[in-house]
Amino acid sequence: MPQIKKILILGGGFGGINVLKSIQNKFKNEPNVRISIVSKDNYFLYTPMLPQVSSGLIHPSDITIPIRKLCKQAEFYQATISSIDLEQKLVTITRTFDGKVRALDYDYLIIALGSSTNFFDYKNIEKHAFVIKTVEDAIAIHDQIIHMLESAAQTSDVDFKKKIMTFTVVGAGFAGVETMGEINYLVRESVKNFYPSIEKKNISMNLVASEEFILPELGPKLGKDAGKYLRKAGVNVITNTKAVDAGEDFVQLDNGKKIPCMTLIWAAGITIDPVVSSLKCKHSTSGKLIVGMYLRLTEYENVFALGDCALITNPSTGQAYPPTAQNSIHQSTTVANNLFFMITGKSKLKEFSFESKGMMTTLGRRVAIAVVYGLHCRGSLAWLIWRTYYLYRLPMLEKRFQVATSWIADLLFKRDLTFVGKIKKKSLTKVHIKSNISSIKDLFKDF
Ligand SMILES: Cc1cc2nc3c(=O)[nH]c(=O)nc-3n(C[C@H](O)[C@H](O)[C@H](O)COP(=O)(O)OP(=O)(O)OC[C@H]3O[C@@H](n4cnc5c(N)ncnc54)[C@H](O)[C@@H]3O)c2cc1C
């Protein structure tokens, strides 16, 4: 009897599901290969469109794909990975639905556990900020915006109204800029159409960037252009500045300025989960797994790592590949190829090398900025390219259809302002309790 080879994939994000798809194809006719995948959510999240959930442009279910629908010959475990023992070839998982712990053994391991938000030890920021990483985060931001609009519409205290209508995003990479572009449009359009008691001059949108220009991934020229677009759309772009503290109703910047503000969104950095950063192998200073050009750990050739949790050096620049979905997808092809070689002896080991053909980001409605094959592109054309490319890359036809339908609906109708409030995080009572009712007349005033 030939021995069964067990492949275990950790993480159902861009890296994990693309390795899964490739190896299912490669091992279609190999009955002695058993594939398993573990992830804490039962769906794959298409993050490039997550900011559009925060602005209510698309629905959460448009960009979440059940992992089971991608499992043609793989077993799926919805569980949290609690520990990885590289010596014993064992992974301990805690099942999401009942908290039971179980161990999975493997012959080949693929680590694609992504990253989490880095607050750089700013405890108050961690306590008060919204983040944009998961579907729940995006829904919470959307709810917060509607909650702020409703609150501002019903207060006559102008200073308080301004505080409620101030939204600050810290971090000017893809996630921060796209989120700012989306919420800026949602707030301004909603005020124009539905909230006559809020004046335009009460709205303040701030984007805080630690570098001289935003979107450093696109280079200084496009980064500066993107900043100009956002300023024209009413965003106050604050460069060369960091946020260092926050409270219920303010954000403190390192230039001494304190922004009165009820909504802070933190998109300023990533860190690596301790389950990965504590593994006994080589790490970068940020805890990423250092892999060689075959994307294997140097100490354990049966273990691959890719995506945001891996540090992979670009041989032509000597710099690490940035943590992007695009890089994770390309790395998954190399991992699948090398795994196939190691198990079957067919094909040969391939080194990972990838030069990006382009990068792009949206800045709001009908505006994007892109660099494709070295050509710089801005405005509606870039926006059209962005939409076509990202719609095409979204796995599953039914989800593409759903997103396209949401986009068309948005061109025809005004945004939905329903406040469900299920994941509400902030209560205004903490910052604005005024006991000013001294006569029956006061009950007719707003507060
Ligand atoms: C808002 C936003 C917008 C973005 N926009 C773009 C863009 O436009 N273009 C671009 O190229 N990139 C973009 N990115 C970056 C991109 O999402 C990441 O680079 C990419 O997701 C990395 O892929 P990955 O497989 O390494 O990690 P992920 O896709 O994050 O997947 C990690 C998986 O591991 C699971 N997991 C983690 N820890 C555990 C655990 N302990 N137990 C069980 N499961 C676990 C997670 O649930 C997840 O399924 C964006 C990111 C965000 C947050």
Ligand as a Chemical Component Dictionary entry (heavy atoms), coordinates in Angstrom:
data_LIG
# 
_chem_comp.id                   LIG 
_chem_comp.type                 NON-POLYMER 
_chem_comp.pdbx_formal_charge   0 
_chem_comp.three_letter_code    LIG 
# 
loop_
_chem_comp_atom.comp_id 
_chem_comp_atom.atom_id 
_chem_comp_atom.alt_atom_id 
_chem_comp_atom.type_symbol 
_chem_comp_atom.charge 
_chem_comp_atom.model_Cartn_x 
_chem_comp_atom.model_Cartn_y 
_chem_comp_atom.model_Cartn_z 
_chem_comp_atom.pdbx_ordinal 
LIG C1  C1  C 0 -9.137 46.748 3.963  1  
LIG C2  C2  C 0 -8.041 46.098 3.170  2  
LIG C3  C3  C 0 -7.889 46.403 1.834  3  
LIG C4  C4  C 0 -6.879 45.798 1.083  4  
LIG N1  N1  N 0 -6.765 46.099 -0.231 5  
LIG C5  C5  C 0 -5.843 45.470 -0.980 6  
LIG C6  C6  C 0 -5.760 45.727 -2.374 7  
LIG O1  O1  O 0 -6.516 46.541 -2.899 8  
LIG N2  N2  N 0 -4.821 45.051 -3.092 9  
LIG C7  C7  C 0 -3.967 44.154 -2.513 10 
LIG O2  O2  O 0 -3.154 43.521 -3.215 11 
LIG N3  N3  N 0 -4.006 43.897 -1.186 12 
LIG C8  C8  C 0 -4.927 44.527 -0.405 13 
LIG N4  N4  N 0 -4.987 44.259 0.946  14 
LIG C9  C9  C 0 -3.989 43.378 1.546  15 
LIG C10 C10 C 0 -4.407 41.905 1.404  16 
LIG O3  O3  O 0 -5.694 41.698 1.960  17 
LIG C11 C11 C 0 -3.427 40.992 2.136  18 
LIG O4  O4  O 0 -2.122 41.253 1.707  19 
LIG C12 C12 C 0 -3.767 39.528 1.866  20 
LIG O5  O5  O 0 -5.043 39.230 2.394  21 
LIG C13 C13 C 0 -2.728 38.592 2.476  22 
LIG O6  O6  O 0 -3.104 37.270 2.224  23 
LIG P1  P1  P 0 -2.803 36.133 3.315  24 
LIG O7  O7  O 0 -3.301 34.850 2.789  25 
LIG O8  O8  O 0 -1.385 36.228 3.740  26 
LIG O9  O9  O 0 -3.643 36.575 4.590  27 
LIG P2  P2  P 0 -5.206 36.723 4.751  28 
LIG O10 O10 O 0 -5.870 36.909 3.452  29 
LIG O11 O11 O 0 -5.406 37.741 5.815  30 
LIG O12 O12 O 0 -5.638 35.296 5.313  31 
LIG C14 C14 C 0 -5.262 34.806 6.573  32 
LIG C15 C15 C 0 -6.272 33.739 6.955  33 
LIG O13 O13 O 0 -5.834 33.078 8.130  34 
LIG C16 C16 C 0 -6.901 33.008 9.060  35 
LIG N5  N5  N 0 -6.296 32.994 10.393 36 
LIG C17 C17 C 0 -5.426 33.886 10.925 37 
LIG N6  N6  N 0 -5.049 33.503 12.153 38 
LIG C18 C18 C 0 -5.703 32.340 12.400 39 
LIG C19 C19 C 0 -5.707 31.435 13.496 40 
LIG N7  N7  N 0 -4.975 31.620 14.609 41 
LIG N8  N8  N 0 -6.493 30.338 13.403 42 
LIG C20 C20 C 0 -7.239 30.103 12.300 43 
LIG N9  N9  N 0 -7.245 30.904 11.222 44 
LIG C21 C21 C 0 -6.491 32.008 11.281 45 
LIG C22 C22 C 0 -7.722 34.261 8.792  46 
LIG O14 O14 O 0 -9.039 34.109 9.284  47 
LIG C23 C23 C 0 -7.649 34.308 7.270  48 
LIG O15 O15 O 0 -8.626 33.478 6.700  49 
LIG C24 C24 C 0 -5.989 44.875 1.710  50 
LIG C25 C25 C 0 -6.144 44.574 3.075  51 
LIG C26 C26 C 0 -7.166 45.169 3.798  52 
LIG C27 C27 C 0 -7.332 44.820 5.262  53 
# 
loop_
_chem_comp_bond.comp_id 
_chem_comp_bond.atom_id_1 
_chem_comp_bond.atom_id_2 
_chem_comp_bond.value_order 
_chem_comp_bond.pdbx_ordinal 
LIG C1  C2  SING 1  
LIG C2  C3  SING 2  
LIG C2  C26 DOUB 3  
LIG C3  C4  DOUB 4  
LIG C4  N1  SING 5  
LIG C4  C24 SING 6  
LIG N1  C5  DOUB 7  
LIG C5  C6  SING 8  
LIG C5  C8  SING 9  
LIG C6  O1  DOUB 10 
LIG C6  N2  SING 11 
LIG N2  C7  SING 12 
LIG C7  O2  DOUB 13 
LIG C7  N3  SING 14 
LIG N3  C8  DOUB 15 
LIG C8  N4  SING 16 
LIG N4  C9  SING 17 
LIG N4  C24 SING 18 
LIG C9  C10 SING 19 
LIG C10 O3  SING 20 
LIG C10 C11 SING 21 
LIG C11 O4  SING 22 
LIG C11 C12 SING 23 
LIG C12 O5  SING 24 
LIG C12 C13 SING 25 
LIG C13 O6  SING 26 
LIG O6  P1  SING 27 
LIG P1  O7  DOUB 28 
LIG P1  O8  SING 29 
LIG P1  O9  SING 30 
LIG O9  P2  SING 31 
LIG P2  O10 DOUB 32 
LIG P2  O11 SING 33 
LIG P2  O12 SING 34 
LIG O12 C14 SING 35 
LIG C14 C15 SING 36 
LIG C15 O13 SING 37 
LIG C15 C23 SING 38 
LIG O13 C16 SING 39 
LIG C16 N5  SING 40 
LIG C16 C22 SING 41 
LIG N5  C17 SING 42 
LIG N5  C21 SING 43 
LIG C17 N6  DOUB 44 
LIG N6  C18 SING 45 
LIG C18 C19 SING 46 
LIG C18 C21 DOUB 47 
LIG C19 N7  SING 48 
LIG C19 N8  DOUB 49 
LIG N8  C20 SING 50 
LIG C20 N9  DOUB 51 
LIG N9  C21 SING 52 
LIG C22 O14 SING 53 
LIG C22 C23 SING 54 
LIG C23 O15 SING 55 
LIG C24 C25 DOUB 56 
LIG C25 C26 SING 57 
LIG C26 C27 SING 58 
# 
